[in-house]
Amino acid sequence: MKRFFAIAILLVCLIPFKGLTAQTPAAAAAPGVVTITFNAAVLQTAEAQRQIATLQTKYAPRETQLKTLNDQITALQKELQTSGDKWDALKKRN
């Protein structure tokens, strides 16, 4: 079970690199040769879907927290940009 979980995590992490594989396109395959996408085949299994759902529910609060922090950072950056002139004026006075 732990091994499958580790493989599933690895596969989920490698999905963004799907286009970087050196596999030949299915259209270029020889007649009679069946090609499958291993990642898609594994991730479509019921067990993988359960594991992915478990991971999504486990990390959903953290994802929400990170989005909130990112929004706060963005708001602070905008505030700094708009009040940058005031800060420079205050610095020059002192």
Backbone as CSV, one residue per row, in Angstrom:
resi,resn,N_x,N_y,N_z,CA_x,CA_y,CA_z,C_x,C_y,C_z
1,MET,0.825,-1.183,0.000,0.000,0.000,0.000,0.874,1.253,0.000
2,LYS,1.919,1.256,0.837,2.806,2.410,0.885,3.544,2.570,-0.440
3,ARG,3.884,1.445,-1.040,4.603,1.510,-2.304,3.708,2.107,-3.384
4,PHE,2.450,1.666,-3.429,1.530,2.215,-4.404,1.330,3.712,-4.170
5,PHE,1.212,4.090,-2.918,1.037,5.492,-2.561,2.233,6.308,-3.046
6,ALA,3.425,5.796,-2.843,4.630,6.495,-3.284,4.673,6.601,-4.805
7,ILE,4.276,5.548,-5.493,4.252,5.571,-6.953,3.215,6.569,-7.447
8,ALA,2.061,6.591,-6.786,1.010,7.525,-7.189,1.474,8.965,-7.007
9,ILE,2.137,9.245,-5.894,2.659,10.592,-5.654,3.680,10.955,-6.728
10,LEU,4.562,10.025,-7.032,5.573,10.263,-8.058,4.923,10.550,-9.404
11,LEU,3.907,9.778,-9.742,3.236,9.981,-11.018,2.509,11.312,-11.063
12,VAL,1.887,11.700,-9.970,1.196,12.981,-9.931,2.204,14.112,-10.088
13,CYS,3.371,13.960,-9.513,4.405,14.992,-9.637,4.966,15.061,-11.053
14,LEU,4.936,13.957,-11.762,5.527,13.912,-13.098,4.552,14.303,-14.198
15,ILE,3.286,14.513,-13.873,2.304,14.871,-14.889,2.706,16.142,-15.644
16,PRO,3.212,17.195,-14.968,3.598,18.391,-15.730,4.701,18.127,-16.753
17,PHE,5.472,17.082,-16.581,6.569,16.775,-17.491,6.150,15.793,-18.583
18,LYS,4.857,15.606,-18.746,4.333,14.647,-19.708,4.824,14.939,-21.127
19,GLY,4.918,16.195,-21.486,5.340,16.560,-22.827,6.819,16.367,-23.069
20,LEU,7.578,16.122,-22.036,9.019,15.977,-22.175,9.462,14.542,-22.435
21,THR,8.532,13.609,-22.493,8.906,12.217,-22.690,9.409,12.001,-24.107
22,ALA,10.214,10.987,-24.269,10.808,10.694,-25.565,10.037,9.607,-26.297
23,GLN,8.784,9.420,-25.958,7.984,8.402,-26.620,7.569,8.898,-27.996
24,THR,7.424,7.951,-28.916,6.962,8.322,-30.244,5.448,8.472,-30.208
25,PRO,4.913,9.319,-31.036,3.463,9.486,-31.065,2.766,8.194,-31.486
26,ALA,1.541,8.034,-31.066,0.798,6.811,-31.370,0.597,6.638,-32.879
27,ALA,0.474,7.742,-33.603,0.279,7.659,-35.046,1.509,7.089,-35.745
28,ALA,2.691,7.277,-35.163,3.923,6.798,-35.772,4.239,5.354,-35.371
29,ALA,3.416,4.760,-34.514,3.667,3.389,-34.070,3.410,2.415,-35.224
30,ALA,4.119,1.314,-35.177,3.961,0.304,-36.213,2.574,-0.318,-36.125
31,PRO,2.030,-0.762,-37.234,0.705,-1.393,-37.205,0.717,-2.634,-36.311
32,GLY,-0.301,-2.776,-35.525,-0.405,-3.927,-34.645,0.268,-3.720,-33.300
33,VAL,0.961,-2.624,-33.118,1.614,-2.339,-31.846,0.719,-1.392,-31.060
34,VAL,0.413,-1.785,-29.856,-0.447,-0.967,-29.015,0.430,-0.174,-28.057
35,THR,0.206,1.110,-28.018,0.935,1.956,-27.077,-0.061,2.504,-26.065
36,ILE,0.373,2.559,-24.826,-0.471,3.119,-23.778,0.325,4.169,-23.025
37,THR,-0.379,5.078,-22.449,0.251,6.062,-21.593,0.174,5.505,-20.185
38,PHE,1.315,5.144,-19.646,1.355,4.469,-18.351,0.758,5.329,-17.250
39,ASN,1.113,6.608,-17.240,0.604,7.495,-16.190,-0.914,7.536,-16.208
40,ALA,-1.486,7.707,-17.383,-2.941,7.778,-17.485,-3.577,6.456,-17.086
41,ALA,-2.970,5.356,-17.487,-3.520,4.047,-17.149,-3.526,3.821,-15.638
42,VAL,-2.453,4.191,-14.978,-2.376,3.988,-13.526,-3.300,4.952,-12.801
43,LEU,-3.326,6.188,-13.231,-4.132,7.194,-12.539,-5.626,6.999,-12.747
44,GLN,-6.028,6.217,-13.720,-7.447,5.981,-13.951,-7.975,4.785,-13.166
45,THR,-7.118,4.088,-12.462,-7.595,2.968,-11.665,-8.373,3.485,-10.466
46,ALA,-9.251,2.642,-9.954,-10.094,3.037,-8.816,-9.245,3.337,-7.586
47,GLU,-8.225,2.520,-7.370,-7.368,2.726,-6.197,-6.621,4.058,-6.291
48,ALA,-6.129,4.374,-7.475,-5.427,5.647,-7.652,-6.380,6.819,-7.452
49,GLN,-7.597,6.692,-7.944,-8.580,7.756,-7.770,-8.892,7.974,-6.290
50,ARG,-8.985,6.882,-5.526,-9.218,7.009,-4.076,-8.038,7.696,-3.404
51,GLN,-6.830,7.322,-3.783,-5.641,7.927,-3.188,-5.546,9.416,-3.539
52,ILE,-5.866,9.756,-4.768,-5.825,11.157,-5.182,-6.873,11.956,-4.423
53,ALA,-8.061,11.396,-4.274,-9.117,12.079,-3.518,-8.699,12.271,-2.066
54,THR,-8.058,11.254,-1.494,-7.572,11.354,-0.116,-6.539,12.471,0.009
55,LEU,-5.619,12.532,-0.929,-4.595,13.580,-0.908,-5.208,14.965,-1.079
56,GLN,-6.185,15.071,-1.958,-6.816,16.363,-2.178,-7.542,16.838,-0.927
57,THR,-8.237,15.935,-0.252,-8.929,16.344,0.972,-7.936,16.637,2.090
58,LYS,-6.826,15.898,2.111,-5.831,16.112,3.158,-5.161,17.480,3.010
59,TYR,-4.852,17.864,1.785,-4.103,19.088,1.565,-4.969,20.288,1.168
60,ALA,-6.272,20.131,1.111,-7.156,21.251,0.762,-7.037,22.406,1.753
61,PRO,-7.013,22.155,3.080,-6.867,23.287,4.006,-5.539,24.029,3.819
62,ARG,-4.482,23.298,3.573,-3.177,23.930,3.364,-3.175,24.749,2.075
63,GLU,-3.819,24.214,1.041,-3.905,24.943,-0.223,-4.677,26.244,-0.023
64,THR,-5.770,26.181,0.726,-6.551,27.381,1.015,-5.718,28.388,1.793
65,GLN,-4.975,27.891,2.773,-4.121,28.759,3.576,-3.066,29.437,2.704
66,LEU,-2.458,28.690,1.810,-1.439,29.254,0.923,-2.037,30.280,-0.044
67,LYS,-3.249,30.026,-0.528,-3.899,30.996,-1.403,-4.189,32.288,-0.639
68,THR,-4.623,32.149,0.615,-4.895,33.330,1.438,-3.617,34.128,1.662
69,LEU,-2.539,33.441,1.985,-1.256,34.119,2.189,-0.790,34.807,0.905
70,ASN,-0.985,34.145,-0.220,-0.602,34.732,-1.500,-1.415,35.989,-1.780
71,ASP,-2.701,35.953,-1.470,-3.548,37.135,-1.654,-3.091,38.272,-0.745
72,GLN,-2.711,37.943,0.482,-2.214,38.961,1.406,-0.920,39.588,0.893
73,ILE,-0.042,38.767,0.377,1.225,39.263,-0.172,0.953,40.182,-1.354
74,THR,0.043,39.769,-2.228,-0.301,40.594,-3.382,-0.873,41.939,-2.943
75,ALA,-1.750,41.919,-1.935,-2.338,43.166,-1.432,-1.262,44.071,-0.833
76,LEU,-0.330,43.489,-0.092,0.749,44.278,0.494,1.669,44.861,-0.579
77,GLN,1.916,44.088,-1.618,2.748,44.588,-2.712,2.080,45.771,-3.409
78,LYS,0.762,45.657,-3.637,0.036,46.759,-4.265,0.043,47.985,-3.360
79,GLU,-0.149,47.751,-2.056,-0.133,48.859,-1.099,1.237,49.539,-1.085
80,LEU,2.285,48.749,-1.131,3.636,49.302,-1.149,3.878,50.112,-2.416
81,GLN,3.397,49.617,-3.529,3.582,50.337,-4.788,2.833,51.665,-4.783
82,THR,1.631,51.671,-4.214,0.845,52.911,-4.216,1.345,53.903,-3.174
83,SER,1.895,53.394,-2.074,2.364,54.299,-1.024,3.877,54.475,-1.051
84,GLY,4.511,54.035,-2.092,5.966,54.148,-2.185,6.444,55.581,-2.180
85,ASP,5.695,56.466,-2.851,6.082,57.882,-2.900,5.989,58.517,-1.513
86,LYS,4.964,58.174,-0.767,4.807,58.716,0.590,5.956,58.260,1.482
87,TRP,6.341,57.010,1.337,7.438,56.461,2.142,8.741,57.191,1.824
88,ASP,8.989,57.452,0.544,10.207,58.170,0.154,10.208,59.585,0.727
89,ALA,9.038,60.232,0.714,8.945,61.595,1.265,9.211,61.593,2.766
90,LEU,8.670,60.608,3.478,8.893,60.514,4.914,10.366,60.234,5.216
91,LYS,10.976,59.423,4.405,12.386,59.088,4.605,13.263,60.319,4.406
92,LYS,12.939,61.133,3.438,13.727,62.321,3.149,13.591,63.357,4.250
93,ARG,12.422,63.431,4.865,12.224,64.401,5.947,13.065,64.044,7.173
94,ASN,13.212,62.790,7.442,13.943,62.351,8.645,15.366,62.217,8.298
